[in-house]
Amino acid sequence: MSESEPESGAAALVAALNVPRNAKYGFSLSAVLTAGLVALFVLPGTARPTYLYGALAFVLLVSLGGLLTALFTVVSAVRLARSAP
């Protein structure tokens, strides 16, 4: 058994479901959406301190990234289940 191709266990499941790829796509899309929302609503002018919006943007980035990663992984699992003999 080589380190690059696990045969069983959690590592094999993560590899089969493409979780690292899904996380890259999920968090990249989340970063783009968060930056867009900040540019649309925060940059034109705010009455509150900017660090509060920075904290809110961080929470949105992390939570939306996790949600998108989970959704992309579910899609990968469904595709894997349908292609299994």
C-alpha positions in Angstrom: 0.0 0.0 0.0 1.5 3.3 -1.0 1.0 6.7 0.8 -0.5 8.3 -2.3 -3.4 5.8 -2.8 -5.1 4.7 0.4 -7.1 1.5 0.1 -9.6 1.9 2.9 -10.6 4.1 5.8 -11.3 7.8 6.1 -8.4 8.7 3.7 -9.9 6.6 1.0 -13.3 8.1 1.4 -11.8 11.7 1.3 -9.9 10.8 -1.8 -12.9 9.1 -3.5 -15.2 12.1 -2.8 -12.6 14.7 -3.9 -12.9 16.6 -0.7 -9.7 18.7 -1.2 -10.8 19.8 -4.7 -14.3 20.5 -3.4 -12.8 22.6 -0.5 -10.7 24.6 -3.0 -13.7 25.4 -5.2 -16.0 26.0 -2.2 -13.7 28.5 -0.5 -12.7 30.2 -3.7 -16.3 30.8 -4.7 -17.0 31.9 -1.1 -14.2 34.4 -1.2 -15.4 35.9 -4.5 -19.0 36.2 -3.2 -17.8 37.7 0.1 -15.6 40.2 -1.7 -18.5 41.1 -3.9 -20.9 41.7 -1.0 -18.3 43.8 0.8 -17.7 45.9 -2.3 -21.4 46.3 -2.9 -22.5 47.1 0.7 -19.6 48.1 2.8 -17.2 50.1 0.6 -19.7 52.8 -0.5 -19.9 54.1 3.1 -20.7 52.8 6.5 -21.7 54.4 9.8 -20.2 51.6 11.9 -16.5 50.8 12.5 -14.9 48.9 9.6 -13.4 46.1 11.8 -17.0 44.9 12.6 -17.6 44.5 8.9 -14.2 42.7 8.6 -15.3 40.2 11.3 -18.7 39.7 9.6 -16.9 39.1 6.2 -14.7 36.5 7.9 -17.7 34.7 9.3 -19.4 34.8 5.9 -16.3 33.5 4.2 -15.8 30.6 6.5 -19.4 29.5 6.9 -20.3 29.9 3.2 -17.0 28.1 2.3 -17.9 25.2 4.5 -21.5 25.0 3.2 -20.3 25.0 -0.4 -17.7 22.4 0.3 -20.3 20.2 1.9 -22.7 20.7 -1.1 -20.0 19.9 -3.6 -19.0 16.8 -1.7 -22.6 15.6 -1.6 -22.7 16.0 -5.4 -19.5 14.0 -5.6 -21.0 11.3 -3.4 -24.2 11.1 -5.5 -22.1 10.8 -8.7 -19.9 8.1 -7.2 -22.9 6.2 -6.0 -24.6 6.3 -9.4 -21.4 5.2 -11.2 -20.8 2.2 -8.8 -21.6 -1.2 -10.4 
